[in-house]
């Protein structure tokens, strides 16, 4: 992926930088990170790698179950209908694969209504439209097949890595996000949240080096005047590849005092995320108590290949760093999927995986090459239209 290679180059150049850009407010003190709030909602976000946040996450999912029961008209011990949950991974331009798959799945007539949708990086741009439902497919298609690089970034030049916070300006991407994430979509997300569905978008708090799962449905349903702007910020942050795009500075307060958090691409910490393992342990505890949890099927859409093609590397510092970073990202992505698979098997949850295969041979000539995006969207669409051949585990 060309954009990933450029990120490596930006990182190599940025390592030489000796100046920094000023913040509007100080970063949150390390011992107060867990106390920072944005809108003041108790469930607006969670640290998905912090054991101390697990009880809050479990309670949020339990509350979602109670909302589902109300929506279905069920009693507290009545079994819920089968549930389907899905995670869209990072992958930059390769997000066109997941978008095409979702639209082709609709055409096939078997796409379920998802109880949980998560998204990281480019997957964060797909997730809200999939969460809202198939009636948003035309918008999802346009988001990946009717854009060019000009709709995503403005180049600042290579030397910007020495003096600025990124080599490109993400203002075009922010405008593109705003066109799709409008008040109407926010209202649909809020309604689905009230009926028990959940939408979680991942970013990385770079100051604290912590992954953050944002509870988009709760934010949308809050009625807070800043809700729409915050959701747009979250989507932009989740897709902001460090070095390529500027970090997104999110205003927070701690004990009434203003601070700022630096948020970047959720893929900096994990390429895919579905649920914390402790949540599945709660499911197993319900089974031990004689309660019947709903049957659950988890779908993972990896907007990338499972293996990397490799090839000779020039004996130059930037070329070596570039290959090392792309190798690290690829391996980390597969490891993330493996962890999800193991958790699903442990908790009696069905596991399904989709990814770009070697039969896709189109190559990118530039970042966000329209021909490449359309080809990859069509590839994902065609496979899903006839019934996607989901894998039930990672290949050996």
N, C-alpha and C positions, 0 to 999 in steps of 0.2 A: 504494500500500500504506500503510495507516494507520500501521502501526508505524514505517515508514521516515520518515514525516512527523513523527511524535513524536520520533524520534531527532534530526531536524534541530532541532526546538524545544529538545530537551534540550541539544544542542551549543551553541545560541545562548545559552541561559541559563547553561550551564557556563562559557562564556567570561568571565562576570562574576565567577566564583567566586574568592575569594582565600585559601581555606583548603584543606588537603589532609588525607586520612586517613592515619594512620600505617601503616607496613609492619611485618611481623613480622621481616623480615630486609632487609638492604640489597639494592639491585639489583646485578646482575653488572656488574663494571667493563667498560667498552666493549671493551678490548683482550683480555678473557678470555671473551667471549660464546661463542666456538666451543669452549671447554673445559668449559662447564657440562654436567653430567649429572644425570639425574633418578633412574633406577634403576641406572645404571652399565652399561647395555647399550651396546655399541659401535655398534649400528645402530638405536637406539630412535627416532631422528629425524634429519632433515636440513634444512638451509637450502636451499630449492629455488631461491633466487636467488643463491646464492654459488658462484662457479666453483670454489672450493677444495673444495666438497662433491661436485662432479660425479663424481670417481673413486669415492667411497664409494657414491653412488647407483647408478652403473654396476655396481659389484661386487655390490650388493644384488640388482639385477635379474638379473645373471648367476647368482647363487646360487639365485634363484628358478627360473631355467631348469633348473639342475641338480636341484633338488627335483622339478620337474615330470617330468623324464626318469626319475627313480627311481620316481615315482608311476605313470607310464605304462609302465615297464619298458623304456625305450629306451636305446640306447647313446649315447655322447657326440657322434656325428656323425649319428645318426638325426634326421630332421626331426620337429619337434613338430607336433601337430595345430593347425588354425586356432585363433587366439585372439581373444577378444572382451574389450574393455576399456571402462569407462564412467565418466563424471564427472557428478556431481550438483551443480548450482550452488547459490549462495545465492538468497534470495528470501523469507525470512520465512514468513508464512502460505502463500505460493504454493508451498511445498514439497509441499502436497497434490497438486499437478499431477504431480510426479515419482513420488510414492507411488502415485497412481492408475494412471499409465502402467505402472509396474513390475508391478502386480497384474493389469492388463488384458493385459499382454504374456504373463503366465503363462497366463491363460485362453485366449489365442490359441494357445498350445502351441508358440511359437517362441522363447521367451525363452532365451538361452544361459546357460551357466555362465561367469561372468566370471573372467578371470585377474587382472584389476586393477579395483578399484573405488575411486574417490576421492570425497570429499565435503567441501564447504565450507559453513559456516553451517547453514541448514536442511538442506542436502544432507548434512551430517555426521550428521544424525539418521536419514536414509534409508539411507545407505550401508551401515552394519553389517548391517541386516536384509536388504538385497538381496544383500550379500556372502555371508551365511549360506546363502541359497537360498530358493526359492519356498515351502518349508514354513513360512516366517516371514511369509507374506503377510497372514494374518489379524491378526497383531500390527502389521504395517505399516499396514494399513487402520485399525485402532483408534487408532494413534498420531496420525492426522490427522483422523479423523472422529468420535472419541468424546472429544474434549477441548474445554475452554472456556478462556477467558483465565485462569480461576482455576487451571488446571493448568500455567500458564506463568509468570505473574508476579503480584506483589502491588504495587499502586501505592504509592509513597512520597509522592507529591504533587509538584507542579511546583517548589516551593522546594527540594526535595531536591537539585536540580542545583546550588544555590548552596553547600550544606553537605555533600553526600554524594558518593559516586562514581557514582551513577546515580539516575534518577527512579523505578526499579522494583526490587523485590527478585526475584532469579531462583531463590530457594529452591524454589518450586513446580516450575519447570522441572528443577531438579536432581533432585527426587523423581520426576518423570515419566521422566527419563532412567534413573534407577536401577531403575525398574520394568521397563524394557525391556532395558537393558544389565545383565544379571545373570550369575551364574557360568556358567549353561548356555550363554548366547550367547557368552561369552568363550571357552569350551571349543571351541565350533564354529568360531570365528574362528581359534583356535590350530591346529585340525586342518586347516583349509583352507590356512593358512600353511605347515604342514609338507608339504602336497602341492604347494606352489609358487605358490599364489595370494597376492595382496597387497591389503591394505586401507590406504589412506593418507588421513588426515584433516588438513585444513589449519587452522592458527590463525595469528594474528599476534602476534609478540613485540613489544609496544608499546614497551618500554624500548629495544630494539635496532632497532626499525623494520624487522624482518625477517620474511618468511614462513617458517613452520615446517611441514614435512610429517612427521607422526607415523606411524611404522611400527607400526600397531596390531597386526598379526599377530605381529610379533616380541615386542611387549610382552605379548600374550596368551600366547604360547608360552614365555615366560621362566620361568613358575612363581613369579615374585616375589610376595611377600605384598601388595605395594602395587599390583600390576598392575591389578586391577579398579577400584580407586579412581582410579588415574591415568587410565585410559581414560574413566571417567565425567567426570573433570575436563576432559579434552581435548574431549569432545563438548560439554560445557557452554561451554567457552571458545570453541569454534568458532562457537557460536550466540549468543554474548554481544555484541549490537550495542552499541557504545560509546555511552554516554549514556543508553541505555535500561536495560541490564543492567550490573551491576557486573563489572569485570574479574575473571578467575580468576587467583589468585596461586598459582603452581606452585613448590614448593620444589625447589631444585637445589643441587648442591655443586660447588665448584671447588677442587681440591687439598685436599679434606677440609673446607673451610670452607663453612657454609651461606649461601645467598643466596635471593632470590626473584625470579622473572620475572613480569611482568604480561602475561597473554595475553588477547586479545579475538578477536572475530569474524574468521575467516579471510578474509571478504569485504572487510575493511579494506584488504587488499593485492591480492587477486584474487578475482573472482566465480566462477571455475572454473579447475581445474588438472587436468592429466592426466599429463604426463611432461615432464622437461626435454628440450629439443631435442638436447642432447648424447647422450642415450640413443638417439635415432633415428639419430644419426650413427654410433654403434656398430653399429647394425643394417645401415646401408649399407656399413660396413667389412666386415662378415661376407659380404655379397653380393660385394664386390670380391675377397675371398679365396676365393670359390668355395663358401662354405658357404650352406646354404639356411635362412634364418630362417622362422619360421611366418608364414603370412598373418595379418594383424591387421586387425580392424575396430574403430574407435573410435566410441563413442556419447557425445554430449553432451546432457544434459538441462538445458535452461535453464528454471528455475522463474520465468519472467517472460516478458514480450513482447520482441520485438526492437526495436520502435519505441515511442516514448512519445507519448501523445495530445496533450499540451500544453494550452493554454488561458490565459485572462487571469490575470495575477498582480497581486495588490494591491500598491500602492506602500508597503509596510511592510517593515521590516528582516527580521522573522522570516519573512514570506511569501517574500521574495526569497531568503533563505538556504535555506529549505525547498526551493524549486523548484530552486535551483542545485545543492544536494546530491543531490536525486533525479535531476537530469539527469546529474550526474557519475557516479553509481552506474550508471545505465542505459547510458551510453556506455562506461564501463569494462568492463561485462559483455560487451557486444558485441565490444569490442576483444580481450578475453580469448579469446572464441570464435574470432575471426579468427586470432589467433596459433596456436591449436591446429590450426585448419584448414590453415594454411600449413605447419606442421610435419608434419602428417599427409601432405599432398600431396608434400612433399619426401622423405619417408621411405617412400613406397609403402604407406601405411596407409589403409585405407578410412575415410571420414568420414561420420558420420550425426548429424543435429541434430534435436532436438525442442524445441518451445517453445510457450508459450501464444499462441494466435492471436486474431484479432479476433472470431471467432465465439463466444468465451466472453464473455458480457455481464453475468454476475452481479456485483454490487457489494457491497463490505464495509461494514457499518454500524458495526463496532467491531473492535478488534484480536481476532484469533482468533474471529471470528464463526462459530459452529458451522454455520449454514446455508451460509455462503460456503465453508467448508472442505469440506463434503460435496458441494457443487455442483462445486467444482474437482476434487476427487478423482474424482467420477463422470465429469466431462469427460475427464480424462486416461485413465481406465479404458476409457470407451466408444471412444475413438480407437484405443487399443492392442488392444482385444479383437478388432477386425475387421482388424487389421494396420496398425500406425502408419505414416503417410505420411512417413517420414524424409526430411529434406532432405539432399542430398549436398554442399551448400555454402550459405553465407550468401546470402540473396537480395541482388541488386545494390542 
